[in-house]
C-alpha cells in the first residue's frame, strides 16, 4: 500500500470550522509539520477538503523483510 506525505503549509485562521477539524484529524499540530498516512479513500477525501492548506507527495514504500 502506498503512503502519502502531507505537509501543513497554510494556517487555518479565517477558514471554516470543519476545515480546522479536518487539519486536526489529519494529525497536524503546527504549521510546517509533515505526517505520513496510508493512501486510502478516507484520507484522500480529507486532503481534498483542505487541499488549499496542505501539500501532498507520494512516498515510496519501504520493503521490510
LUMLUMDREN-2810 file (N, C-alpha, C; in Angstrom, 1 decimal):
<atoms>
<atom><aa>X</aa><ch>A</ch><at>N</at><xx>0.8</xx><yy>-1.2</yy><zz>0.0</zz></atom>
<atom><aa>X</aa><ch>A</ch><at>CA</at><xx>0.0</xx><yy>0.0</yy><zz>0.0</zz></atom>
<atom><aa>X</aa><ch>A</ch><at>C</at><xx>0.9</xx><yy>1.2</yy><zz>0.0</zz></atom>
<atom><aa>X</aa><ch>A</ch><at>N</at><xx>0.6</xx><yy>2.2</yy><zz>-0.8</zz></atom>
<atom><aa>X</aa><ch>A</ch><at>CA</at><xx>1.4</xx><yy>3.4</yy><zz>-0.9</zz></atom>
<atom><aa>X</aa><ch>A</ch><at>C</at><xx>1.1</xx><yy>4.3</yy><zz>0.3</zz></atom>
<atom><aa>X</aa><ch>A</ch><at>N</at><xx>2.0</xx><yy>5.3</yy><zz>0.5</zz></atom>
<atom><aa>X</aa><ch>A</ch><at>CA</at><xx>1.8</xx><yy>6.2</yy><zz>1.5</zz></atom>
<atom><aa>X</aa><ch>A</ch><at>C</at><xx>1.9</xx><yy>7.6</yy><zz>1.0</zz></atom>
<atom><aa>X</aa><ch>A</ch><at>N</at><xx>1.4</xx><yy>8.6</yy><zz>1.7</zz></atom>
<atom><aa>X</aa><ch>A</ch><at>CA</at><xx>1.4</xx><yy>10.0</yy><zz>1.3</zz></atom>
<atom><aa>X</aa><ch>A</ch><at>C</at><xx>2.1</xx><yy>10.8</yy><zz>2.4</zz></atom>
<atom><aa>X</aa><ch>A</ch><at>N</at><xx>2.9</xx><yy>11.7</yy><zz>2.0</zz></atom>
<atom><aa>X</aa><ch>A</ch><at>CA</at><xx>3.5</xx><yy>12.7</yy><zz>3.0</zz></atom>
<atom><aa>X</aa><ch>A</ch><at>C</at><xx>2.7</xx><yy>14.0</yy><zz>2.8</zz></atom>
<atom><aa>X</aa><ch>A</ch><at>N</at><xx>2.0</xx><yy>14.4</yy><zz>3.8</zz></atom>
<atom><aa>X</aa><ch>A</ch><at>CA</at><xx>1.2</xx><yy>15.6</yy><zz>3.8</zz></atom>
<atom><aa>X</aa><ch>A</ch><at>C</at><xx>1.8</xx><yy>16.6</yy><zz>4.7</zz></atom>
<atom><aa>X</aa><ch>A</ch><at>N</at><xx>2.0</xx><yy>17.8</yy><zz>4.1</zz></atom>
<atom><aa>X</aa><ch>A</ch><at>CA</at><xx>2.7</xx><yy>18.9</yy><zz>4.8</zz></atom>
<atom><aa>X</aa><ch>A</ch><at>C</at><xx>1.7</xx><yy>20.0</yy><zz>5.0</zz></atom>
<atom><aa>X</aa><ch>A</ch><at>N</at><xx>1.6</xx><yy>20.5</yy><zz>6.2</zz></atom>
<atom><aa>X</aa><ch>A</ch><at>CA</at><xx>0.7</xx><yy>21.6</yy><zz>6.6</zz></atom>
<atom><aa>X</aa><ch>A</ch><at>C</at><xx>1.3</xx><yy>22.9</yy><zz>6.2</zz></atom>
<atom><aa>X</aa><ch>A</ch><at>N</at><xx>0.8</xx><yy>23.6</yy><zz>5.1</zz></atom>
<atom><aa>X</aa><ch>A</ch><at>CA</at><xx>1.5</xx><yy>24.8</yy><zz>4.6</zz></atom>
<atom><aa>X</aa><ch>A</ch><at>C</at><xx>0.9</xx><yy>26.1</yy><zz>4.9</zz></atom>
<atom><aa>X</aa><ch>A</ch><at>N</at><xx>-0.4</xx><yy>26.2</yy><zz>5.1</zz></atom>
<atom><aa>X</aa><ch>A</ch><at>CA</at><xx>-1.1</xx><yy>27.5</yy><zz>5.3</zz></atom>
<atom><aa>X</aa><ch>A</ch><at>C</at><xx>-2.0</xx><yy>27.4</yy><zz>6.5</zz></atom>
<atom><aa>X</aa><ch>A</ch><at>N</at><xx>-2.0</xx><yy>28.4</yy><zz>7.3</zz></atom>
<atom><aa>X</aa><ch>A</ch><at>CA</at><xx>-2.8</xx><yy>28.5</yy><zz>8.5</zz></atom>
<atom><aa>X</aa><ch>A</ch><at>C</at><xx>-4.3</xx><yy>28.4</yy><zz>8.3</zz></atom>
<atom><aa>X</aa><ch>A</ch><at>N</at><xx>-5.0</xx><yy>27.8</yy><zz>9.2</zz></atom>
<atom><aa>X</aa><ch>A</ch><at>CA</at><xx>-6.5</xx><yy>27.7</yy><zz>9.1</zz></atom>
<atom><aa>X</aa><ch>A</ch><at>C</at><xx>-7.2</xx><yy>28.9</yy><zz>9.7</zz></atom>
<atom><aa>X</aa><ch>A</ch><at>N</at><xx>-6.5</xx><yy>29.9</yy><zz>10.2</zz></atom>
<atom><aa>X</aa><ch>A</ch><at>CA</at><xx>-7.1</xx><yy>31.1</yy><zz>10.7</zz></atom>
<atom><aa>X</aa><ch>A</ch><at>C</at><xx>-8.0</xx><yy>31.7</yy><zz>9.6</zz></atom>
<atom><aa>X</aa><ch>A</ch><at>N</at><xx>-9.2</xx><yy>32.0</yy><zz>9.9</zz></atom>
<atom><aa>X</aa><ch>A</ch><at>CA</at><xx>-10.1</xx><yy>32.6</yy><zz>9.0</zz></atom>
<atom><aa>X</aa><ch>A</ch><at>C</at><xx>-10.9</xx><yy>31.6</yy><zz>8.1</zz></atom>
<atom><aa>X</aa><ch>A</ch><at>N</at><xx>-10.6</xx><yy>30.3</yy><zz>8.3</zz></atom>
<atom><aa>X</aa><ch>A</ch><at>CA</at><xx>-11.3</xx><yy>29.3</yy><zz>7.5</zz></atom>
<atom><aa>X</aa><ch>A</ch><at>C</at><xx>-12.4</xx><yy>28.7</yy><zz>8.3</zz></atom>
<atom><aa>X</aa><ch>A</ch><at>N</at><xx>-13.3</xx><yy>27.9</yy><zz>7.7</zz></atom>
<atom><aa>X</aa><ch>A</ch><at>CA</at><xx>-14.4</xx><yy>27.3</yy><zz>8.3</zz></atom>
<atom><aa>X</aa><ch>A</ch><at>C</at><xx>-14.0</xx><yy>26.3</yy><zz>9.4</zz></atom>
<atom><aa>X</aa><ch>A</ch><at>N</at><xx>-14.9</xx><yy>26.1</yy><zz>10.4</zz></atom>
<atom><aa>X</aa><ch>A</ch><at>CA</at><xx>-14.6</xx><yy>25.2</yy><zz>11.5</zz></atom>
<atom><aa>X</aa><ch>A</ch><at>C</at><xx>-14.4</xx><yy>23.7</yy><zz>11.0</zz></atom>
<atom><aa>X</aa><ch>A</ch><at>N</at><xx>-15.1</xx><yy>23.3</yy><zz>10.0</zz></atom>
<atom><aa>X</aa><ch>A</ch><at>CA</at><xx>-14.9</xx><yy>21.9</yy><zz>9.5</zz></atom>
<atom><aa>X</aa><ch>A</ch><at>C</at><xx>-13.5</xx><yy>21.7</yy><zz>8.9</zz></atom>
<atom><aa>X</aa><ch>A</ch><at>N</at><xx>-12.9</xx><yy>22.8</yy><zz>8.3</zz></atom>
<atom><aa>X</aa><ch>A</ch><at>CA</at><xx>-11.6</xx><yy>22.7</yy><zz>7.8</zz></atom>
<atom><aa>X</aa><ch>A</ch><at>C</at><xx>-10.6</xx><yy>22.6</yy><zz>8.9</zz></atom>
<atom><aa>X</aa><ch>A</ch><at>N</at><xx>-10.8</xx><yy>23.4</yy><zz>10.0</zz></atom>
<atom><aa>X</aa><ch>A</ch><at>CA</at><xx>-9.9</xx><yy>23.3</yy><zz>11.1</zz></atom>
<atom><aa>X</aa><ch>A</ch><at>C</at><xx>-9.9</xx><yy>21.9</yy><zz>11.7</zz></atom>
<atom><aa>X</aa><ch>A</ch><at>N</at><xx>-11.1</xx><yy>21.3</yy><zz>11.8</zz></atom>
<atom><aa>X</aa><ch>A</ch><at>CA</at><xx>-11.3</xx><yy>20.0</yy><zz>12.4</zz></atom>
<atom><aa>X</aa><ch>A</ch><at>C</at><xx>-10.6</xx><yy>19.0</yy><zz>11.5</zz></atom>
<atom><aa>X</aa><ch>A</ch><at>N</at><xx>-10.6</xx><yy>19.1</yy><zz>10.2</zz></atom>
<atom><aa>X</aa><ch>A</ch><at>CA</at><xx>-10.0</xx><yy>18.2</yy><zz>9.3</zz></atom>
<atom><aa>X</aa><ch>A</ch><at>C</at><xx>-8.5</xx><yy>18.2</yy><zz>9.4</zz></atom>
<atom><aa>X</aa><ch>A</ch><at>N</at><xx>-7.9</xx><yy>19.4</yy><zz>9.5</zz></atom>
<atom><aa>X</aa><ch>A</ch><at>CA</at><xx>-6.5</xx><yy>19.6</yy><zz>9.8</zz></atom>
<atom><aa>X</aa><ch>A</ch><at>C</at><xx>-6.1</xx><yy>18.9</yy><zz>11.1</zz></atom>
<atom><aa>X</aa><ch>A</ch><at>N</at><xx>-6.9</xx><yy>19.0</yy><zz>12.1</zz></atom>
<atom><aa>X</aa><ch>A</ch><at>CA</at><xx>-6.6</xx><yy>18.4</yy><zz>13.4</zz></atom>
<atom><aa>X</aa><ch>A</ch><at>C</at><xx>-6.7</xx><yy>16.9</yy><zz>13.3</zz></atom>
<atom><aa>X</aa><ch>A</ch><at>N</at><xx>-7.7</xx><yy>16.4</yy><zz>12.6</zz></atom>
<atom><aa>X</aa><ch>A</ch><at>CA</at><xx>-7.9</xx><yy>15.0</yy><zz>12.5</zz></atom>
<atom><aa>X</aa><ch>A</ch><at>C</at><xx>-6.8</xx><yy>14.3</yy><zz>11.6</zz></atom>
<atom><aa>X</aa><ch>A</ch><at>N</at><xx>-6.2</xx><yy>15.1</yy><zz>10.7</zz></atom>
<atom><aa>X</aa><ch>A</ch><at>CA</at><xx>-5.1</xx><yy>14.5</yy><zz>9.9</zz></atom>
<atom><aa>X</aa><ch>A</ch><at>C</at><xx>-3.8</xx><yy>14.4</yy><zz>10.8</zz></atom>
<atom><aa>X</aa><ch>A</ch><at>N</at><xx>-3.8</xx><yy>15.0</yy><zz>12.0</zz></atom>
<atom><aa>X</aa><ch>A</ch><at>CA</at><xx>-2.7</xx><yy>14.8</yy><zz>12.9</zz></atom>
<atom><aa>X</aa><ch>A</ch><at>C</at><xx>-1.8</xx><yy>16.0</yy><zz>13.0</zz></atom>
<atom><aa>X</aa><ch>A</ch><at>N</at><xx>-2.2</xx><yy>17.2</yy><zz>12.4</zz></atom>
<atom><aa>X</aa><ch>A</ch><at>CA</at><xx>-1.3</xx><yy>18.3</yy><zz>12.5</zz></atom>
<atom><aa>X</aa><ch>A</ch><at>C</at><xx>-1.5</xx><yy>19.1</yy><zz>13.8</zz></atom>
<atom><aa>X</aa><ch>A</ch><at>N</at><xx>-0.4</xx><yy>19.6</yy><zz>14.3</zz></atom>
<atom><aa>X</aa><ch>A</ch><at>CA</at><xx>-0.4</xx><yy>20.4</yy><zz>15.5</zz></atom>
<atom><aa>X</aa><ch>A</ch><at>C</at><xx>0.2</xx><yy>21.8</yy><zz>15.2</zz></atom>
<atom><aa>X</aa><ch>A</ch><at>N</at><xx>1.1</xx><yy>21.9</yy><zz>14.3</zz></atom>
<atom><aa>X</aa><ch>A</ch><at>CA</at><xx>1.7</xx><yy>23.2</yy><zz>14.0</zz></atom>
<atom><aa>X</aa><ch>A</ch><at>C</at><xx>2.0</xx><yy>23.3</yy><zz>12.5</zz></atom>
<atom><aa>X</aa><ch>A</ch><at>N</at><xx>2.1</xx><yy>24.6</yy><zz>12.1</zz></atom>
<atom><aa>X</aa><ch>A</ch><at>CA</at><xx>2.4</xx><yy>24.9</yy><zz>10.7</zz></atom>
<atom><aa>X</aa><ch>A</ch><at>C</at><xx>3.7</xx><yy>24.4</yy><zz>10.3</zz></atom>
<atom><aa>X</aa><ch>A</ch><at>N</at><xx>3.8</xx><yy>23.8</yy><zz>9.1</zz></atom>
<atom><aa>X</aa><ch>A</ch><at>CA</at><xx>5.1</xx><yy>23.3</yy><zz>8.6</zz></atom>
<atom><aa>X</aa><ch>A</ch><at>C</at><xx>5.3</xx><yy>21.8</yy><zz>8.9</zz></atom>
<atom><aa>X</aa><ch>A</ch><at>N</at><xx>4.4</xx><yy>21.3</yy><zz>9.7</zz></atom>
<atom><aa>X</aa><ch>A</ch><at>CA</at><xx>4.6</xx><yy>19.9</yy><zz>10.1</zz></atom>
<atom><aa>X</aa><ch>A</ch><at>C</at><xx>4.2</xx><yy>18.9</yy><zz>9.0</zz></atom>
<atom><aa>X</aa><ch>A</ch><at>N</at><xx>4.9</xx><yy>17.8</yy><zz>8.9</zz></atom>
<atom><aa>X</aa><ch>A</ch><at>CA</at><xx>4.5</xx><yy>16.8</yy><zz>7.9</zz></atom>
<atom><aa>X</aa><ch>A</ch><at>C</at><xx>4.1</xx><yy>15.5</yy><zz>8.6</zz></atom>
<atom><aa>X</aa><ch>A</ch><at>N</at><xx>3.2</xx><yy>14.8</yy><zz>8.1</zz></atom>
<atom><aa>X</aa><ch>A</ch><at>CA</at><xx>2.7</xx><yy>13.5</yy><zz>8.6</zz></atom>
<atom><aa>X</aa><ch>A</ch><at>C</at><xx>2.7</xx><yy>12.5</yy><zz>7.4</zz></atom>
<atom><aa>X</aa><ch>A</ch><at>N</at><xx>2.9</xx><yy>11.3</yy><zz>7.7</zz></atom>
<atom><aa>X</aa><ch>A</ch><at>CA</at><xx>2.8</xx><yy>10.2</yy><zz>6.7</zz></atom>
<atom><aa>X</aa><ch>A</ch><at>C</at><xx>1.6</xx><yy>9.4</yy><zz>7.0</zz></atom>
<atom><aa>X</aa><ch>A</ch><at>N</at><xx>0.7</xx><yy>9.2</yy><zz>6.0</zz></atom>
<atom><aa>X</aa><ch>A</ch><at>CA</at><xx>-0.5</xx><yy>8.5</yy><zz>6.1</zz></atom>
<atom><aa>X</aa><ch>A</ch><at>C</at><xx>-0.6</xx><yy>7.5</yy><zz>5.0</zz></atom>
<atom><aa>X</aa><ch>A</ch><at>N</at><xx>-1.3</xx><yy>6.4</yy><zz>5.2</zz></atom>
<atom><aa>X</aa><ch>A</ch><at>CA</at><xx>-1.6</xx><yy>5.4</yy><zz>4.2</zz></atom>
<atom><aa>X</aa><ch>A</ch><at>C</at><xx>-2.6</xx><yy>6.0</yy><zz>3.2</zz></atom>
<atom><aa>X</aa><ch>A</ch><at>N</at><xx>-2.4</xx><yy>5.7</yy><zz>1.9</zz></atom>
<atom><aa>X</aa><ch>A</ch><at>CA</at><xx>-3.2</xx><yy>6.2</yy><zz>0.9</zz></atom>
<atom><aa>X</aa><ch>A</ch><at>C</at><xx>-4.5</xx><yy>5.4</yy><zz>0.8</zz></atom>
<atom><aa>X</aa><ch>A</ch><at>N</at><xx>-5.6</xx><yy>6.0</yy><zz>1.2</zz></atom>
<atom><aa>X</aa><ch>A</ch><at>CA</at><xx>-6.9</xx><yy>5.3</yy><zz>1.1</zz></atom>
<atom><aa>X</aa><ch>A</ch><at>C</at><xx>-8.0</xx><yy>6.4</yy><zz>0.8</zz></atom>
<atom><aa>X</aa><ch>A</ch><at>N</at><xx>-9.2</xx><yy>6.0</yy><zz>0.5</zz></atom>
<atom><aa>X</aa><ch>A</ch><at>CA</at><xx>-10.2</xx><yy>7.0</yy><zz>0.1</zz></atom>
<atom><aa>X</aa><ch>A</ch><at>C</at><xx>-10.6</xx><yy>7.9</yy><zz>1.2</zz></atom>
<atom><aa>X</aa><ch>A</ch><at>N</at><xx>-10.5</xx><yy>7.5</yy><zz>2.5</zz></atom>
<atom><aa>X</aa><ch>A</ch><at>CA</at><xx>-10.9</xx><yy>8.4</yy><zz>3.6</zz></atom>
<atom><aa>X</aa><ch>A</ch><at>C</at><xx>-9.8</xx><yy>9.5</yy><zz>3.7</zz></atom>
<atom><aa>X</aa><ch>A</ch><at>N</at><xx>-8.6</xx><yy>9.2</yy><zz>3.6</zz></atom>
<atom><aa>X</aa><ch>A</ch><at>CA</at><xx>-7.5</xx><yy>10.2</yy><zz>3.7</zz></atom>
<atom><aa>X</aa><ch>A</ch><at>C</at><xx>-7.6</xx><yy>11.1</yy><zz>2.5</zz></atom>
<atom><aa>X</aa><ch>A</ch><at>N</at><xx>-7.8</xx><yy>10.5</yy><zz>1.3</zz></atom>
<atom><aa>X</aa><ch>A</ch><at>CA</at><xx>-7.9</xx><yy>11.3</yy><zz>0.1</zz></atom>
<atom><aa>X</aa><ch>A</ch><at>C</at><xx>-9.0</xx><yy>12.4</yy><zz>0.2</zz></atom>
<atom><aa>X</aa><ch>A</ch><at>N</at><xx>-10.2</xx><yy>11.9</yy><zz>0.8</zz></atom>
<atom><aa>X</aa><ch>A</ch><at>CA</at><xx>-11.3</xx><yy>12.9</yy><zz>1.0</zz></atom>
<atom><aa>X</aa><ch>A</ch><at>C</at><xx>-11.0</xx><yy>14.0</yy><zz>1.9</zz></atom>
<atom><aa>X</aa><ch>A</ch><at>N</at><xx>-10.2</xx><yy>13.7</yy><zz>3.0</zz></atom>
<atom><aa>X</aa><ch>A</ch><at>CA</at><xx>-9.8</xx><yy>14.7</yy><zz>3.9</zz></atom>
<atom><aa>X</aa><ch>A</ch><at>C</at><xx>-8.8</xx><yy>15.7</yy><zz>3.3</zz></atom>
<atom><aa>X</aa><ch>A</ch><at>N</at><xx>-7.9</xx><yy>15.2</yy><zz>2.5</zz></atom>
<atom><aa>X</aa><ch>A</ch><at>CA</at><xx>-7.0</xx><yy>16.0</yy><zz>1.8</zz></atom>
<atom><aa>X</aa><ch>A</ch><at>C</at><xx>-7.7</xx><yy>16.9</yy><zz>0.8</zz></atom>
<atom><aa>X</aa><ch>A</ch><at>N</at><xx>-8.7</xx><yy>16.4</yy><zz>0.1</zz></atom>
<atom><aa>X</aa><ch>A</ch><at>CA</at><xx>-9.5</xx><yy>17.1</yy><zz>-0.9</zz></atom>
<atom><aa>X</aa><ch>A</ch><at>C</at><xx>-10.2</xx><yy>18.3</yy><zz>-0.2</zz></atom>
<atom><aa>X</aa><ch>A</ch><at>N</at><xx>-10.6</xx><yy>18.1</yy><zz>1.0</zz></atom>
<atom><aa>X</aa><ch>A</ch><at>CA</at><xx>-11.4</xx><yy>19.2</yy><zz>1.7</zz></atom>
<atom><aa>X</aa><ch>A</ch><at>C</at><xx>-10.4</xx><yy>20.4</yy><zz>2.1</zz></atom>
<atom><aa>X</aa><ch>A</ch><at>N</at><xx>-9.2</xx><yy>20.1</yy><zz>2.3</zz></atom>
<atom><aa>X</aa><ch>A</ch><at>CA</at><xx>-8.2</xx><yy>21.1</yy><zz>2.8</zz></atom>
<atom><aa>X</aa><ch>A</ch><at>C</at><xx>-7.0</xx><yy>21.2</yy><zz>1.8</zz></atom>
<atom><aa>X</aa><ch>A</ch><at>N</at><xx>-7.3</xx><yy>20.9</yy><zz>0.5</zz></atom>
<atom><aa>X</aa><ch>A</ch><at>CA</at><xx>-6.2</xx><yy>20.9</yy><zz>-0.5</zz></atom>
<atom><aa>X</aa><ch>A</ch><at>C</at><xx>-5.5</xx><yy>22.3</yy><zz>-0.6</zz></atom>
<atom><aa>X</aa><ch>A</ch><at>N</at><xx>-6.2</xx><yy>23.4</yy><zz>-0.3</zz></atom>
<atom><aa>X</aa><ch>A</ch><at>CA</at><xx>-5.6</xx><yy>24.7</yy><zz>-0.4</zz></atom>
<atom><aa>X</aa><ch>A</ch><at>C</at><xx>-4.7</xx><yy>25.0</yy><zz>0.8</zz></atom>
<atom><aa>X</aa><ch>A</ch><at>N</at><xx>-4.7</xx><yy>24.1</yy><zz>1.9</zz></atom>
<atom><aa>X</aa><ch>A</ch><at>CA</at><xx>-3.9</xx><yy>24.4</yy><zz>3.1</zz></atom>
<atom><aa>X</aa><ch>A</ch><at>C</at><xx>-2.7</xx><yy>23.4</yy><zz>3.2</zz></atom>
<atom><aa>X</aa><ch>A</ch><at>N</at><xx>-2.7</xx><yy>22.4</yy><zz>2.4</zz></atom>
<atom><aa>X</aa><ch>A</ch><at>CA</at><xx>-1.7</xx><yy>21.3</yy><zz>2.5</zz></atom>
<atom><aa>X</aa><ch>A</ch><at>C</at><xx>-1.0</xx><yy>21.1</yy><zz>1.2</zz></atom>
<atom><aa>X</aa><ch>A</ch><at>N</at><xx>0.2</xx><yy>20.4</yy><zz>1.3</zz></atom>
<atom><aa>X</aa><ch>A</ch><at>CA</at><xx>0.9</xx><yy>19.9</yy><zz>0.1</zz></atom>
<atom><aa>X</aa><ch>A</ch><at>C</at><xx>1.1</xx><yy>18.4</yy><zz>0.3</zz></atom>
<atom><aa>X</aa><ch>A</ch><at>N</at><xx>0.9</xx><yy>17.7</yy><zz>-0.8</zz></atom>
<atom><aa>X</aa><ch>A</ch><at>CA</at><xx>0.9</xx><yy>16.2</yy><zz>-0.8</zz></atom>
<atom><aa>X</aa><ch>A</ch><at>C</at><xx>1.9</xx><yy>15.7</yy><zz>-1.7</zz></atom>
<atom><aa>X</aa><ch>A</ch><at>N</at><xx>2.6</xx><yy>14.7</yy><zz>-1.3</zz></atom>
<atom><aa>X</aa><ch>A</ch><at>CA</at><xx>3.5</xx><yy>14.0</yy><zz>-2.2</zz></atom>
<atom><aa>X</aa><ch>A</ch><at>C</at><xx>3.5</xx><yy>12.5</yy><zz>-1.8</zz></atom>
<atom><aa>X</aa><ch>A</ch><at>N</at><xx>3.7</xx><yy>11.7</yy><zz>-2.8</zz></atom>
<atom><aa>X</aa><ch>A</ch><at>CA</at><xx>3.6</xx><yy>10.2</yy><zz>-2.6</zz></atom>
<atom><aa>X</aa><ch>A</ch><at>C</at><xx>5.0</xx><yy>9.8</yy><zz>-2.2</zz></atom>
<atom><aa>X</aa><ch>A</ch><at>N</at><xx>5.0</xx><yy>8.8</yy><zz>-1.2</zz></atom>
<atom><aa>X</aa><ch>A</ch><at>CA</at><xx>6.3</xx><yy>8.3</yy><zz>-0.6</zz></atom>
<atom><aa>X</aa><ch>A</ch><at>C</at><xx>6.4</xx><yy>6.9</yy><zz>-1.1</zz></atom>
<atom><aa>X</aa><ch>A</ch><at>N</at><xx>7.6</xx><yy>6.5</yy><zz>-1.5</zz></atom>
<atom><aa>X</aa><ch>A</ch><at>CA</at><xx>7.9</xx><yy>5.1</yy><zz>-1.9</zz></atom>
<atom><aa>X</aa><ch>A</ch><at>C</at><xx>7.8</xx><yy>4.2</yy><zz>-0.7</zz></atom>
<atom><aa>X</aa><ch>A</ch><at>N</at><xx>7.2</xx><yy>3.0</yy><zz>-1.0</zz></atom>
<atom><aa>X</aa><ch>A</ch><at>CA</at><xx>7.1</xx><yy>2.0</yy><zz>0.1</zz></atom>
<atom><aa>X</aa><ch>A</ch><at>C</at><xx>8.4</xx><yy>1.5</yy><zz>0.4</zz></atom>
<atom><aa>X</aa><ch>A</ch><at>N</at><xx>8.6</xx><yy>1.2</yy><zz>1.7</zz></atom>
<atom><aa>X</aa><ch>A</ch><at>CA</at><xx>9.9</xx><yy>0.5</yy><zz>2.1</zz></atom>
<atom><aa>X</aa><ch>A</ch><at>C</at><xx>9.6</xx><yy>-0.9</yy><zz>2.2</zz></atom>
<atom><aa>X</aa><ch>A</ch><at>N</at><xx>10.5</xx><yy>-1.7</yy><zz>1.8</zz></atom>
<atom><aa>X</aa><ch>A</ch><at>CA</at><xx>10.3</xx><yy>-3.2</yy><zz>1.8</zz></atom>
<atom><aa>X</aa><ch>A</ch><at>C</at><xx>10.9</xx><yy>-3.7</yy><zz>3.2</zz></atom>
<atom><aa>X</aa><ch>A</ch><at>N</at><xx>10.1</xx><yy>-4.3</yy><zz>4.0</zz></atom>
<atom><aa>X</aa><ch>A</ch><at>CA</at><xx>10.5</xx><yy>-4.8</yy><zz>5.2</zz></atom>
<atom><aa>X</aa><ch>A</ch><at>C</at><xx>10.5</xx><yy>-6.3</yy><zz>5.2</zz></atom>
<atom><aa>X</aa><ch>A</ch><at>N</at><xx>11.6</xx><yy>-6.9</yy><zz>5.5</zz></atom>
<atom><aa>X</aa><ch>A</ch><at>CA</at><xx>11.7</xx><yy>-8.4</yy><zz>5.4</zz></atom>
<atom><aa>X</aa><ch>A</ch><at>C</at><xx>11.6</xx><yy>-9.0</yy><zz>6.8</zz></atom>
</atoms>
